[in-house]
Amino acid sequence: MVEYTYADGTKLLSECRHQQHTWQSVTEHAHGSLGNCDISAAAITPKKGEAWRSRLEGSDPYQVEHDVLFAAIRNDTAHNEAEYGAHSTMTAILGRMATYTGKIVTWDDAINSKLSLWPAELDWKAQPPTLPDASGLYAIPTPGVTHAF
């Protein structure tokens, strides 16, 4: 579970679990001064006024993003989500750093981290920086022990 806190005080809670034989969930919740949002359920609950829920039940967000991209290609319109994608990816990396280390990680900590998960060289025969042990298991990140920056 990661709690992201933004400069204006808005909080986003993102949680997931991928352990065998346990309840598994991947959800995001945003909390702000005007209410909260269960992003995964497409529902907004304001502190004042009526709750709102998307009526687009059953639409696959991955298909929708492809539909938008293909429409832009067909209509020759600009469609550039590179910056959005870069920020989203860095946010996920920051969250992984926080959960693996058990520490508060700022955007600057994450951006300036020297952590690299790339092989030393880019080659088909290159070894990744982490390898499984003799039993085929990888080291488990341990909060308070694992370092990421």
N, CA, C and O atoms as a GROMACS GRO file, in nm:
protein
  596
    1MET      N    1   0.085  -0.117   0.000
    1MET     CA    2   0.000   0.000   0.000
    1MET      C    3   0.090   0.122   0.000
    1MET      O    4   0.187   0.130   0.075
    2VAL      N    5   0.056   0.217  -0.084
    2VAL     CA    6   0.133   0.340  -0.094
    2VAL      C    7   0.038   0.458  -0.076
    2VAL      O    8  -0.070   0.461  -0.136
    3GLU      N    9   0.078   0.553   0.005
    3GLU     CA   10   0.004   0.678   0.018
    3GLU      C   11   0.086   0.786  -0.051
    3GLU      O   12   0.195   0.820  -0.006
    4TYR      N   13   0.033   0.839  -0.161
    4TYR     CA   14   0.097   0.950  -0.231
    4TYR      C   15   0.035   1.078  -0.177
    4TYR      O   16  -0.087   1.091  -0.170
    5THR      N   17   0.119   1.175  -0.138
    5THR     CA   18   0.070   1.304  -0.090
    5THR      C   19   0.124   1.411  -0.184
    5THR      O   20   0.245   1.423  -0.204
    6TYR      N   21   0.034   1.488  -0.242
    6TYR     CA   22   0.070   1.591  -0.339
    6TYR      C   23   0.085   1.726  -0.270
    6TYR      O   24   0.043   1.743  -0.156
    7ALA      N   25   0.146   1.822  -0.341
    7ALA     CA   26   0.179   1.953  -0.284
    7ALA      C   27   0.057   2.024  -0.226
    7ALA      O   28   0.070   2.097  -0.128
    8ASP      N   29  -0.060   2.004  -0.284
    8ASP     CA   30  -0.180   2.073  -0.233
    8ASP      C   31  -0.248   1.996  -0.120
    8ASP      O   32  -0.355   2.036  -0.074
    9GLY      N   33  -0.186   1.888  -0.074
    9GLY     CA   34  -0.241   1.809   0.036
    9GLY      C   35  -0.329   1.693  -0.008
    9GLY      O   36  -0.368   1.610   0.074
   10THR      N   37  -0.360   1.686  -0.136
   10THR     CA   38  -0.440   1.575  -0.188
   10THR      C   39  -0.364   1.445  -0.167
   10THR      O   40  -0.242   1.438  -0.185
   11LYS      N   41  -0.437   1.341  -0.130
   11LYS     CA   42  -0.376   1.211  -0.109
   11LYS      C   43  -0.435   1.109  -0.205
   11LYS      O   44  -0.556   1.110  -0.232
   12LEU      N   45  -0.351   1.022  -0.256
   12LEU     CA   46  -0.393   0.910  -0.338
   12LEU      C   47  -0.341   0.785  -0.270
   12LEU      O   48  -0.222   0.772  -0.244
   13LEU      N   49  -0.432   0.692  -0.241
   13LEU     CA   50  -0.393   0.566  -0.181
   13LEU      C   51  -0.401   0.458  -0.287
   13LEU      O   52  -0.506   0.437  -0.348
   14SER      N   53  -0.291   0.390  -0.308
   14SER     CA   54  -0.285   0.284  -0.409
   14SER      C   55  -0.244   0.156  -0.337
   14SER      O   56  -0.147   0.153  -0.262
   15GLU      N   57  -0.319   0.052  -0.362
   15GLU     CA   58  -0.288  -0.073  -0.293
   15GLU      C   59  -0.299  -0.191  -0.387
   15GLU      O   60  -0.382  -0.192  -0.478
   16CYS      N   61  -0.214  -0.289  -0.364
   16CYS     CA   62  -0.225  -0.413  -0.438
   16CYS      C   63  -0.156  -0.523  -0.358
   16CYS      O   64  -0.068  -0.498  -0.276
   17ARG      N   65  -0.199  -0.643  -0.384
   17ARG     CA   66  -0.139  -0.759  -0.320
   17ARG      C   67  -0.132  -0.869  -0.425
   17ARG      O   68  -0.228  -0.894  -0.496
   18HIS      N   69  -0.018  -0.932  -0.432
   18HIS     CA   70   0.001  -1.041  -0.528
   18HIS      C   71   0.065  -1.159  -0.455
   18HIS      O   72   0.172  -1.206  -0.494
   19GLN      N   73   0.001  -1.207  -0.353
   19GLN     CA   74   0.051  -1.322  -0.279
   19GLN      C   75  -0.048  -1.437  -0.296
   19GLN      O   76  -0.169  -1.418  -0.293
   20GLN      N   77   0.006  -1.554  -0.314
   20GLN     CA   78  -0.080  -1.671  -0.332
   20GLN      C   79  -0.165  -1.694  -0.208
   20GLN      O   80  -0.122  -1.670  -0.095
   21HIS      N   81  -0.284  -1.740  -0.231
   21HIS     CA   82  -0.377  -1.781  -0.126
   21HIS      C   83  -0.422  -1.666  -0.036
   21HIS      O   84  -0.458  -1.688   0.079
   22THR      N   85  -0.420  -1.543  -0.090
   22THR     CA   86  -0.469  -1.427  -0.014
   22THR      C   87  -0.565  -1.349  -0.101
   22THR      O   88  -0.572  -1.369  -0.222
   23TRP      N   89  -0.640  -1.260  -0.038
   23TRP     CA   90  -0.726  -1.168  -0.111
   23TRP      C   91  -0.635  -1.080  -0.196
   23TRP      O   92  -0.538  -1.025  -0.145
   24GLN      N   93  -0.665  -1.068  -0.322
   24GLN     CA   94  -0.582  -0.987  -0.411
   24GLN      C   95  -0.664  -0.870  -0.463
   24GLN      O   96  -0.778  -0.886  -0.507
   25SER      N   97  -0.604  -0.753  -0.457
   25SER     CA   98  -0.674  -0.633  -0.500
   25SER      C   99  -0.574  -0.534  -0.556
   25SER      O  100  -0.463  -0.519  -0.505
   26VAL      N  101  -0.615  -0.466  -0.662
   26VAL     CA  102  -0.539  -0.354  -0.715
   26VAL      C  103  -0.638  -0.240  -0.726
   26VAL      O  104  -0.724  -0.240  -0.814
   27THR      N  105  -0.628  -0.141  -0.635
   27THR     CA  106  -0.725  -0.031  -0.632
   27THR      C  107  -0.655   0.101  -0.604
   27THR      O  108  -0.546   0.104  -0.547
   28GLU      N  109  -0.718   0.208  -0.645
   28GLU     CA  110  -0.668   0.342  -0.616
   28GLU      C  111  -0.781   0.427  -0.561
   28GLU      O  112  -0.895   0.421  -0.609
   29HIS      N  113  -0.748   0.506  -0.458
   29HIS     CA  114  -0.845   0.594  -0.394
   29HIS      C  115  -0.781   0.731  -0.376
   29HIS      O  116  -0.669   0.741  -0.326
   30ALA      N  117  -0.851   0.836  -0.418
   30ALA     CA  118  -0.802   0.973  -0.399
   30ALA      C  119  -0.888   1.041  -0.293
   30ALA      O  120  -1.011   1.031  -0.296
   31HIS      N  121  -0.823   1.110  -0.200
   31HIS     CA  122  -0.893   1.182  -0.094
   31HIS      C  123  -0.850   1.328  -0.100
   31HIS      O  124  -0.731   1.358  -0.104
   32GLY      N  125  -0.947   1.418  -0.100
   32GLY     CA  126  -0.917   1.561  -0.104
   32GLY      C  127  -1.011   1.638  -0.014
   32GLY      O  128  -1.095   1.579   0.054
   33SER      N  129  -0.997   1.767  -0.014
   33SER     CA  130  -1.077   1.851   0.076
   33SER      C  131  -1.225   1.853   0.040
   33SER      O  132  -1.309   1.886   0.125
   34LEU      N  133  -1.259   1.818  -0.084
   34LEU     CA  134  -1.399   1.823  -0.128
   34LEU      C  135  -1.466   1.685  -0.127
   34LEU      O  136  -1.587   1.675  -0.150
   35GLY      N  137  -1.389   1.580  -0.099
   35GLY     CA  138  -1.447   1.446  -0.097
   35GLY      C  139  -1.344   1.342  -0.134
   35GLY      O  140  -1.224   1.365  -0.123
   36ASN      N  141  -1.392   1.226  -0.178
   36ASN     CA  142  -1.300   1.121  -0.216
   36ASN      C  143  -1.350   1.048  -0.340
   36ASN      O  144  -1.466   1.060  -0.379
   37CYS      N  145  -1.259   0.972  -0.399
   37CYS     CA  146  -1.290   0.902  -0.522
   37CYS      C  147  -1.231   0.763  -0.517
   37CYS      O  148  -1.113   0.746  -0.486
   38ASP      N  149  -1.312   0.664  -0.546
   38ASP     CA  150  -1.265   0.527  -0.566
   38ASP      C  151  -1.242   0.516  -0.716
   38ASP      O  152  -1.334   0.489  -0.792
   39ILE      N  153  -1.117   0.537  -0.757
   39ILE     CA  154  -1.085   0.543  -0.898
   39ILE      C  155  -1.116   0.409  -0.966
   39ILE      O  156  -1.168   0.406  -1.077
   40SER      N  157  -1.085   0.301  -0.899
   40SER     CA  158  -1.107   0.169  -0.957
   40SER      C  159  -1.254   0.141  -0.982
   40SER      O  160  -1.289   0.071  -1.077
   41ALA      N  161  -1.342   0.196  -0.898
   41ALA     CA  162  -1.487   0.176  -0.914
   41ALA      C  163  -1.553   0.290  -0.990
   41ALA      O  164  -1.674   0.289  -1.010
   42ALA      N  165  -1.474   0.389  -1.034
   42ALA     CA  166  -1.526   0.506  -1.106
   42ALA      C  167  -1.637   0.574  -1.029
   42ALA      O  168  -1.742   0.606  -1.084
   43ALA      N  169  -1.613   0.595  -0.898
   43ALA     CA  170  -1.714   0.655  -0.811
   43ALA      C  171  -1.656   0.772  -0.733
   43ALA      O  172  -1.545   0.764  -0.681
   44ILE      N  173  -1.731   0.882  -0.726
   44ILE     CA  174  -1.690   1.001  -0.652
   44ILE      C  175  -1.792   1.025  -0.540
   44ILE      O  176  -1.913   1.023  -0.563
   45THR      N  177  -1.740   1.047  -0.418
   45THR     CA  178  -1.825   1.076  -0.304
   45THR      C  179  -1.785   1.211  -0.248
   45THR      O  180  -1.687   1.221  -0.174
   46PRO      N  181  -1.860   1.317  -0.283
   46PRO     CA  182  -1.826   1.450  -0.231
   46PRO      C  183  -1.870   1.464  -0.085
   46PRO      O  184  -1.959   1.393  -0.039
   47LYS      N  185  -1.806   1.557  -0.013
   47LYS     CA  186  -1.848   1.584   0.125
   47LYS      C  187  -1.985   1.648   0.127
   47LYS      O  188  -2.062   1.630   0.222
   48LYS      N  189  -2.016   1.725   0.022
   48LYS     CA  190  -2.148   1.788   0.009
   48LYS      C  191  -2.201   1.754  -0.129
   48LYS      O  192  -2.126   1.751  -0.227
   49GLY      N  193  -2.329   1.728  -0.136
   49GLY     CA  194  -2.389   1.698  -0.265
   49GLY      C  195  -2.403   1.549  -0.289
   49GLY      O  196  -2.375   1.467  -0.202
   50GLU      N  197  -2.446   1.516  -0.410
   50GLU     CA  198  -2.474   1.378  -0.444
   50GLU      C  199  -2.350   1.303  -0.491
   50GLU      O  200  -2.262   1.360  -0.556
   51ALA      N  201  -2.346   1.176  -0.457
   51ALA     CA  202  -2.238   1.089  -0.505
   51ALA      C  203  -2.256   1.068  -0.655
   51ALA      O  204  -2.366   1.081  -0.707
   52TRP      N  205  -2.148   1.035  -0.723
   52TRP     CA  206  -2.151   1.013  -0.866
   52TRP      C  207  -2.079   0.883  -0.898
   52TRP      O  208  -1.978   0.850  -0.836
   53ARG      N  209  -2.131   0.811  -0.995
   53ARG     CA  210  -2.066   0.689  -1.043
   53ARG      C  211  -2.078   0.685  -1.195
   53ARG      O  212  -2.184   0.716  -1.250
   54SER      N  213  -1.972   0.647  -1.260
   54SER     CA  214  -1.973   0.640  -1.406
   54SER      C  215  -2.080   0.542  -1.453
   54SER      O  216  -2.101   0.436  -1.394
   55ARG      N  217  -2.145   0.581  -1.559
   55ARG     CA  218  -2.246   0.492  -1.619
   55ARG      C  219  -2.185   0.404  -1.727
   55ARG      O  220  -2.255   0.324  -1.790
   56LEU      N  221  -2.056   0.417  -1.749
   56LEU     CA  222  -1.990   0.340  -1.853
   56LEU      C  223  -1.948   0.203  -1.800
   56LEU      O  224  -1.832   0.163  -1.814
   57GLU      N  225  -2.039   0.134  -1.739
   57GLU     CA  226  -2.012   0.002  -1.684
   57GLU      C  227  -1.960  -0.091  -1.794
   57GLU      O  228  -2.011  -0.091  -1.906
   58GLY      N  229  -1.862  -0.167  -1.761
   58GLY     CA  230  -1.814  -0.269  -1.852
   58GLY      C  231  -1.718  -0.222  -1.959
   58GLY      O  232  -1.665  -0.305  -2.033
   59SER      N  233  -1.691  -0.091  -1.970
   59SER     CA  234  -1.597  -0.047  -2.072
   59SER      C  235  -1.456  -0.079  -2.025
   59SER      O  236  -1.421  -0.054  -1.909
   60ASP      N  237  -1.376  -0.133  -2.113
   60ASP     CA  238  -1.240  -0.173  -2.083
   60ASP      C  239  -1.149  -0.052  -2.106
   60ASP      O  240  -1.138  -0.004  -2.219
   61PRO      N  241  -1.084   0.000  -2.001
   61PRO     CA  242  -1.002   0.121  -2.017
   61PRO      C  243  -0.888   0.101  -2.116
   61PRO      O  244  -0.846   0.197  -2.182
   62TYR      N  245  -0.837  -0.020  -2.127
   62TYR     CA  246  -0.727  -0.046  -2.221
   62TYR      C  247  -0.778  -0.039  -2.365
   62TYR      O  248  -0.708   0.009  -2.454
   63GLN      N  249  -0.901  -0.087  -2.388
   63GLN     CA  250  -0.959  -0.077  -2.521
   63GLN      C  251  -0.991   0.068  -2.554
   63GLN      O  252  -0.971   0.113  -2.666
   64VAL      N  253  -1.041   0.142  -2.454
   64VAL     CA  254  -1.074   0.284  -2.476
   64VAL      C  255  -0.950   0.361  -2.516
   64VAL      O  256  -0.955   0.442  -2.608
   65GLU      N  257  -0.836   0.338  -2.447
   65GLU     CA  258  -0.715   0.413  -2.483
   65GLU      C  259  -0.669   0.378  -2.624
   65GLU      O  260  -0.616   0.464  -2.694
   66HIS      N  261  -0.688   0.253  -2.666
   66HIS     CA  262  -0.654   0.217  -2.803
   66HIS      C  263  -0.750   0.282  -2.902
   66HIS      O  264  -0.708   0.328  -3.008
   67ASP      N  265  -0.878   0.285  -2.869
   67ASP     CA  266  -0.976   0.350  -2.956
   67ASP      C  267  -0.940   0.497  -2.978
   67ASP      O  268  -0.947   0.547  -3.090
   68VAL      N  269  -0.901   0.566  -2.871
   68VAL     CA  270  -0.864   0.708  -2.880
   68VAL      C  271  -0.739   0.724  -2.968
   68VAL      O  272  -0.734   0.813  -3.053
   69LEU      N  273  -0.640   0.638  -2.947
   69LEU     CA  274  -0.518   0.645  -3.028
   69LEU      C  275  -0.548   0.620  -3.175
   69LEU      O  276  -0.503   0.694  -3.262
   70PHE      N  277  -0.625   0.514  -3.203
   70PHE     CA  278  -0.655   0.482  -3.342
   70PHE      C  279  -0.738   0.591  -3.408
   70PHE      O  280  -0.719   0.620  -3.527
   71ALA      N  281  -0.829   0.653  -3.333
   71ALA     CA  282  -0.908   0.763  -3.388
   71ALA      C  283  -0.817   0.881  -3.424
   71ALA      O  284  -0.837   0.945  -3.527
   72ALA      N  285  -0.719   0.909  -3.340
   72ALA     CA  286  -0.625   1.019  -3.369
   72ALA      C  287  -0.545   0.988  -3.495
   72ALA      O  288  -0.520   1.078  -3.576
   73ILE      N  289  -0.505   0.863  -3.512
   73ILE     CA  290  -0.429   0.826  -3.632
   73ILE      C  291  -0.517   0.840  -3.755
   73ILE      O  292  -0.475   0.898  -3.856
   74ARG      N  293  -0.639   0.789  -3.747
   74ARG     CA  294  -0.730   0.794  -3.862
   74ARG      C  295  -0.767   0.937  -3.900
   74ARG      O  296  -0.784   0.968  -4.018
   75ASN      N  297  -0.779   1.024  -3.800
   75ASN     CA  298  -0.820   1.163  -3.824
   75ASN      C  299  -0.704   1.259  -3.834
   75ASN      O  300  -0.723   1.380  -3.848
   76ASP      N  301  -0.581   1.206  -3.828
   76ASP     CA  302  -0.460   1.287  -3.839
   76ASP      C  303  -0.460   1.402  -3.738
   76ASP      O  304  -0.430   1.516  -3.772
   77THR      N  305  -0.496   1.368  -3.613
   77THR     CA  306  -0.494   1.468  -3.505
   77THR      C  307  -0.382   1.435  -3.407
   77THR      O  308  -0.342   1.320  -3.392
   78ALA      N  309  -0.335   1.538  -3.341
   78ALA     CA  310  -0.226   1.520  -3.245
   78ALA      C  311  -0.271   1.433  -3.128
   78ALA      O  312  -0.382   1.447  -3.076
   79HIS      N  313  -0.184   1.343  -3.088
   79HIS     CA  314  -0.211   1.258  -2.971
   79HIS      C  315  -0.076   1.222  -2.910
   79HIS      O  316  -0.007   1.132  -2.958
   80ASN      N  317  -0.040   1.292  -2.805
   80ASN     CA  318   0.090   1.270  -2.744
   80ASN      C  319   0.071   1.256  -2.593
   80ASN      O  320   0.042   1.354  -2.525
   81GLU      N  321   0.088   1.138  -2.543
   81GLU     CA  322   0.076   1.114  -2.400
   81GLU      C  323   0.210   1.077  -2.336
   81GLU      O  324   0.214   1.014  -2.231
   82ALA      N  325   0.320   1.117  -2.402
   82ALA     CA  326   0.453   1.081  -2.353
   82ALA      C  327   0.480   1.136  -2.213
   82ALA      O  328   0.529   1.064  -2.126
   83GLU      N  329   0.449   1.264  -2.191
   83GLU     CA  330   0.475   1.323  -2.060
   83GLU      C  331   0.388   1.257  -1.953
   83GLU      O  332   0.436   1.227  -1.844
   84TYR      N  333   0.261   1.236  -1.984
   84TYR     CA  334   0.170   1.168  -1.891
   84TYR      C  335   0.224   1.028  -1.859
   84TYR      O  336   0.226   0.988  -1.743
   85GLY      N  337   0.266   0.957  -1.961
   85GLY     CA  338   0.320   0.822  -1.940
   85GLY      C  339   0.446   0.823  -1.857
   85GLY      O  340   0.464   0.736  -1.771
   86ALA      N  341   0.534   0.920  -1.882
   86ALA     CA  342   0.659   0.929  -1.805
   86ALA      C  343   0.630   0.959  -1.658
   86ALA      O  344   0.691   0.899  -1.569
   87HIS      N  345   0.537   1.053  -1.631
   87HIS     CA  346   0.503   1.085  -1.492
   87HIS      C  347   0.434   0.967  -1.423
   87HIS      O  348   0.461   0.940  -1.306
   88SER      N  349   0.347   0.898  -1.494
   88SER     CA  350   0.279   0.782  -1.436
   88SER      C  351   0.378   0.673  -1.401
   88SER      O  352   0.370   0.612  -1.294
   89THR      N  353   0.471   0.647  -1.492
   89THR     CA  354   0.572   0.544  -1.468
   89THR      C  355   0.661   0.581  -1.350
   89THR      O  356   0.690   0.497  -1.265
   90MET      N  357   0.704   0.709  -1.343
   90MET     CA  358   0.789   0.752  -1.232
   90MET      C  359   0.712   0.744  -1.100
   90MET      O  360   0.771   0.712  -0.997
   91THR      N  361   0.584   0.773  -1.102
   91THR     CA  362   0.502   0.762  -0.981
   91THR      C  363   0.498   0.617  -0.933
   91THR      O  364   0.508   0.591  -0.813
   92ALA      N  365   0.484   0.524  -1.025
   92ALA     CA  366   0.483   0.382  -0.989
   92ALA      C  367   0.619   0.339  -0.935
   92ALA      O  368   0.626   0.264  -0.838
   93ILE      N  369   0.727   0.385  -0.997
   93ILE     CA  370   0.861   0.351  -0.949
   93ILE      C  371   0.882   0.407  -0.809
   93ILE      O  372   0.936   0.338  -0.722
   94LEU      N  373   0.839   0.531  -0.786
   94LEU     CA  374   0.849   0.593  -0.653
   94LEU      C  375   0.773   0.507  -0.551
   94LEU      O  376   0.823   0.483  -0.441
   95GLY      N  377   0.654   0.463  -0.586
   95GLY     CA  378   0.575   0.379  -0.495
   95GLY      C  379   0.645   0.248  -0.464
   95GLY      O  380   0.644   0.203  -0.349
   96ARG      N  381   0.705   0.188  -0.565
   96ARG     CA  382   0.780   0.064  -0.542
   96ARG      C  383   0.897   0.089  -0.448
   96ARG      O  384   0.924   0.009  -0.359
   97MET      N  385   0.968   0.200  -0.466
   97MET     CA  386   1.080   0.234  -0.378
   97MET      C  387   1.031   0.247  -0.233
   97MET      O  388   1.096   0.198  -0.141
   98ALA      N  389   0.917   0.312  -0.214
   98ALA     CA  390   0.864   0.333  -0.079
   98ALA      C  391   0.823   0.200  -0.015
   98ALA      O  392   0.853   0.177   0.102
   99THR      N  393   0.756   0.113  -0.091
   99THR     CA  394   0.713  -0.014  -0.032
   99THR      C  395   0.830  -0.107  -0.006
   99THR      O  396   0.831  -0.178   0.094
  100TYR      N  397   0.928  -0.108  -0.095
  100TYR     CA  398   1.043  -0.197  -0.076
  100TYR      C  399   1.132  -0.152   0.040
  100TYR      O  400   1.187  -0.235   0.112
  101THR      N  401   1.145  -0.019   0.059
  101THR     CA  402   1.235   0.030   0.163
  101THR      C  403   1.165   0.058   0.295
  101THR      O  404   1.229   0.058   0.401
  102GLY      N  405   1.034   0.083   0.290
  102GLY     CA  406   0.961   0.120   0.412
  102GLY      C  407   0.986   0.264   0.452
  102GLY      O  408   0.964   0.302   0.567
  103LYS      N  409   1.033   0.345   0.358
  103LYS     CA  410   1.067   0.485   0.388
  103LYS      C  411   0.981   0.580   0.307
  103LYS      O  412   0.924   0.543   0.205
  104ILE      N  413   0.972   0.704   0.354
  104ILE     CA  414   0.909   0.809   0.276
  104ILE      C  415   1.004   0.843   0.163
  104ILE      O  416   1.123   0.868   0.185
  105VAL      N  417   0.952   0.845   0.042
  105VAL     CA  418   1.033   0.876  -0.076
  105VAL      C  419   0.971   0.997  -0.145
  105VAL      O  420   0.853   0.994  -0.180
  106THR      N  421   1.049   1.101  -0.163
  106THR     CA  422   1.000   1.219  -0.234
  106THR      C  423   1.025   1.202  -0.383
  106THR      O  424   1.101   1.115  -0.426
  107TRP      N  425   0.960   1.287  -0.461
  107TRP     CA  426   0.981   1.285  -0.606
  107TRP      C  427   1.129   1.304  -0.637
  107TRP      O  428   1.185   1.233  -0.721
  108ASP      N  429   1.195   1.402  -0.568
  108ASP     CA  430   1.337   1.427  -0.592
  108ASP      C  431   1.422   1.306  -0.553
  108ASP      O  432   1.519   1.275  -0.622
  109ASP      N  433   1.386   1.238  -0.442
  109ASP     CA  434   1.459   1.116  -0.404
  109ASP      C  435   1.455   1.015  -0.519
  109ASP      O  436   1.557   0.958  -0.556
  110ALA      N  437   1.335   0.994  -0.572
  110ALA     CA  438   1.318   0.895  -0.678
  110ALA      C  439   1.391   0.936  -0.806
  110ALA      O  440   1.462   0.854  -0.865
  111ILE      N  441   1.375   1.061  -0.847
  111ILE     CA  442   1.440   1.109  -0.969
  111ILE      C  443   1.592   1.101  -0.958
  111ILE      O  444   1.659   1.067  -1.055
  112ASN      N  445   1.646   1.131  -0.840
  112ASN     CA  446   1.791   1.136  -0.822
  112ASN      C  447   1.851   1.004  -0.775
  112ASN      O  448   1.972   0.995  -0.754
  113SER      N  449   1.769   0.901  -0.759
  113SER     CA  450   1.818   0.771  -0.715
  113SER      C  451   1.916   0.714  -0.817
  113SER      O  452   1.900   0.732  -0.937
  114LYS      N  453   2.015   0.645  -0.768
  114LYS     CA  454   2.113   0.578  -0.854
  114LYS      C  455   2.074   0.433  -0.876
  114LYS      O  456   2.147   0.359  -0.943
  115LEU      N  457   1.961   0.391  -0.822
  115LEU     CA  458   1.913   0.254  -0.840
  115LEU      C  459   1.893   0.226  -0.988
  115LEU      O  460   1.832   0.306  -1.059
  116SER      N  461   1.943   0.114  -1.034
  116SER     CA  462   1.923   0.074  -1.172
  116SER      C  463   1.890  -0.074  -1.175
  116SER      O  464   1.958  -0.155  -1.113
  117LEU      N  465   1.786  -0.109  -1.246
  117LEU     CA  466   1.746  -0.248  -1.262
  117LEU      C  467   1.786  -0.301  -1.400
  117LEU      O  468   1.746  -0.410  -1.440
  118TRP      N  469   1.865  -0.221  -1.471
  118TRP     CA  470   1.913  -0.260  -1.602
  118TRP      C  471   2.035  -0.350  -1.590
  118TRP      O  472   2.110  -0.340  -1.492
  119PRO      N  473   2.057  -0.438  -1.686
  119PRO     CA  474   2.184  -0.512  -1.688
  119PRO      C  475   2.299  -0.414  -1.711
  119PRO      O  476   2.278  -0.304  -1.762
  120ALA      N  477   2.420  -0.455  -1.676
  120ALA     CA  478   2.537  -0.368  -1.692
  120ALA      C  479   2.558  -0.333  -1.839
  120ALA      O  480   2.609  -0.225  -1.871
  121GLU      N  481   2.520  -0.424  -1.928
  121GLU     CA  482   2.531  -0.397  -2.071
  121GLU      C  483   2.402  -0.444  -2.139
  121GLU      O  484   2.337  -0.537  -2.093
  122LEU      N  485   2.368  -0.378  -2.247
  122LEU     CA  486   2.248  -0.416  -2.322
  122LEU      C  487   2.289  -0.516  -2.430
  122LEU      O  488   2.337  -0.479  -2.537
  123ASP      N  489   2.268  -0.641  -2.398
  123ASP     CA  490   2.307  -0.750  -2.487
  123ASP      C  491   2.215  -0.868  -2.456
  123ASP      O  492   2.174  -0.886  -2.342
  124TRP      N  493   2.183  -0.947  -2.556
  124TRP     CA  494   2.095  -1.062  -2.535
  124TRP      C  495   2.150  -1.157  -2.430
  124TRP      O  496   2.074  -1.229  -2.366
  125LYS      N  497   2.282  -1.159  -2.414
  125LYS     CA  498   2.345  -1.252  -2.319
  125LYS      C  499   2.373  -1.186  -2.183
  125LYS      O  500   2.427  -1.250  -2.093
  126ALA      N  501   2.336  -1.059  -2.168
  126ALA     CA  502   2.364  -0.985  -2.044
  126ALA      C  503   2.286  -1.046  -1.927
  126ALA      O  504   2.173  -1.092  -1.944
  127GLN      N  505   2.347  -1.044  -1.810
  127GLN     CA  506   2.282  -1.092  -1.688
  127GLN      C  507   2.207  -0.976  -1.622
  127GLN      O  508   2.260  -0.866  -1.613
  128PRO      N  509   2.085  -1.000  -1.576
  128PRO     CA  510   2.015  -0.895  -1.502
  128PRO      C  511   2.083  -0.872  -1.367
  128PRO      O  512   2.158  -0.958  -1.321
  129PRO      N  513   2.058  -0.757  -1.304
  129PRO     CA  514   2.125  -0.727  -1.177
  129PRO      C  515   2.080  -0.817  -1.062
  129PRO      O  516   2.151  -0.828  -0.962
  130THR      N  517   1.965  -0.881  -1.074
  130THR     CA  518   1.922  -0.977  -0.971
  130THR      C  519   1.897  -1.112  -1.036
  130THR      O  520   1.841  -1.121  -1.146
  131LEU      N  521   1.939  -1.214  -0.968
  131LEU     CA  522   1.921  -1.351  -1.017
  131LEU      C  523   1.861  -1.437  -0.907
  131LEU      O  524   1.877  -1.407  -0.789
  132PRO      N  525   1.792  -1.543  -0.945
  132PRO     CA  526   1.736  -1.631  -0.842
  132PRO      C  527   1.847  -1.710  -0.772
  132PRO      O  528   1.956  -1.728  -0.826
  133ASP      N  529   1.816  -1.756  -0.650
  133ASP     CA  530   1.912  -1.839  -0.578
  133ASP      C  531   1.907  -1.983  -0.632
  133ASP      O  532   1.840  -2.009  -0.732
  134ALA      N  533   1.976  -2.075  -0.566
  134ALA     CA  534   1.983  -2.214  -0.610
  134ALA      C  535   1.845  -2.279  -0.615
  134ALA      O  536   1.825  -2.375  -0.690
  135SER      N  537   1.750  -2.229  -0.536
  135SER     CA  538   1.614  -2.284  -0.534
  135SER      C  539   1.524  -2.219  -0.638
  135SER      O  540   1.408  -2.257  -0.652
  136GLY      N  541   1.578  -2.121  -0.712
  136GLY     CA  542   1.499  -2.052  -0.813
  136GLY      C  543   1.419  -1.935  -0.758
  136GLY      O  544   1.333  -1.881  -0.827
  137LEU      N  545   1.447  -1.895  -0.633
  137LEU     CA  546   1.374  -1.786  -0.569
  137LEU      C  547   1.458  -1.658  -0.571
  137LEU      O  548   1.580  -1.661  -0.560
  138TYR      N  549   1.388  -1.546  -0.586
  138TYR     CA  550   1.454  -1.416  -0.583
  138TYR      C  551   1.451  -1.360  -0.441
  138TYR      O  552   1.361  -1.393  -0.363
  139ALA      N  553   1.547  -1.276  -0.408
  139ALA     CA  554   1.549  -1.209  -0.279
  139ALA      C  555   1.422  -1.126  -0.264
  139ALA      O  556   1.377  -1.064  -0.360
  140ILE      N  557   1.365  -1.125  -0.147
  140ILE     CA  558   1.243  -1.050  -0.121
  140ILE      C  559   1.280  -0.915  -0.061
  140ILE      O  560   1.351  -0.910   0.040
  141PRO      N  561   1.233  -0.804  -0.121
  141PRO     CA  562   1.260  -0.673  -0.062
  141PRO      C  563   1.206  -0.667   0.080
  141PRO      O  564   1.094  -0.710   0.107
  142THR      N  565   1.285  -0.612   0.170
  142THR     CA  566   1.246  -0.607   0.310
  142THR      C  567   1.248  -0.462   0.360
  142THR      O  568   1.354  -0.401   0.368
  143PRO      N  569   1.129  -0.407   0.392
  143PRO     CA  570   1.126  -0.269   0.444
  143PRO      C  571   1.220  -0.254   0.564
  143PRO      O  572   1.223  -0.340   0.653
  144GLY      N  573   1.294  -0.145   0.565
  144GLY     CA  574   1.390  -0.120   0.674
  144GLY      C  575   1.527  -0.178   0.646
  144GLY      O  576   1.624  -0.143   0.713
  145VAL      N  577   1.537  -0.267   0.546
  145VAL     CA  578   1.663  -0.330   0.511
  145VAL      C  579   1.702  -0.295   0.366
  145VAL      O  580   1.817  -0.261   0.338
  146THR      N  581   1.605  -0.304   0.276
  146THR     CA  582   1.630  -0.278   0.134
  146THR      C  583   1.654  -0.128   0.114
  146THR      O  584   1.587  -0.044   0.175
  147HIS      N  585   1.751  -0.096   0.027
  147HIS     CA  586   1.783   0.044  -0.005
  147HIS      C  587   1.752   0.070  -0.152
  147HIS      O  588   1.780  -0.015  -0.238
  148ALA      N  589   1.696   0.184  -0.182
  148ALA     CA  590   1.665   0.218  -0.322
  148ALA      C  591   1.720   0.353  -0.363
  148ALA      O  592   1.715   0.389  -0.481
  149PHE      N  593   1.774   0.429  -0.269
  149PHE     CA  594   1.829   0.561  -0.303
  149PHE      C  595   1.927   0.602  -0.197
  149PHE      O  596   1.985   0.710  -0.206
   0.00000   0.00000   0.00000
